[in-house]
Amino acid sequence: MRNAILEEAWKKEEGVITAVVIIIYNHEIPSLTDKIVDIQHNYLNEVIFSSHIHVSKLNCM
């Protein structure tokens, strides 16, 4: 039911659509963090929040 309501709202361009994107990445890959920040800056109206969490010694989220 929820999906049907959301699909109709999307078709009518009504309401607000919210999403969460989670990326787990190796922070030792050169310039990867810079690329992620650049993407966030290119989509300032869409990306309204970001967080950096240390999952392990090599991986961040």
C-alpha positions in Angstrom: 0.0 0.0 0.0 2.8 2.4 1.0 4.6 1.8 -2.3 1.4 2.5 -4.3 0.8 5.8 -2.5 4.4 6.9 -3.0 4.3 5.9 -6.7 1.1 8.0 -7.2 2.6 11.0 -5.4 5.8 10.7 -7.5 3.8 10.6 -10.8 1.9 13.7 -9.7 5.1 15.4 -8.5 3.5 16.0 -5.1 5.0 15.7 -1.7 8.7 15.3 -0.7 10.9 12.4 -1.6 13.6 11.6 0.8 16.5 9.1 0.4 19.5 7.9 2.3 22.7 6.9 0.5 25.3 5.0 2.5 28.8 4.5 1.1 31.4 2.4 2.8 34.8 3.1 1.3 38.5 2.6 2.0 39.9 5.9 3.1 43.4 5.0 1.9 42.4 5.2 -1.8 44.0 8.4 -3.0 41.7 11.4 -3.5 38.5 9.3 -2.9 37.4 11.5 0.0 38.0 14.6 -2.1 35.8 13.2 -4.9 33.0 12.4 -2.5 33.1 16.0 -1.1 33.1 17.4 -4.6 30.0 15.4 -5.5 28.3 16.8 -2.3 29.2 20.3 -3.3 27.8 19.9 -6.8 24.4 18.8 -5.3 24.0 21.4 -2.5 20.2 21.4 -2.9 19.9 17.6 -2.8 22.6 16.7 -0.2 21.6 18.4 3.0 23.5 16.3 5.4 26.6 14.1 5.5 28.4 12.2 8.2 31.7 10.5 8.5 31.9 7.3 10.6 35.0 5.1 11.2 33.9 1.5 10.6 37.3 0.0 10.9 41.0 1.0 10.5 40.6 1.1 6.7 36.9 1.7 6.1 34.8 4.7 6.6 31.1 5.3 6.1 
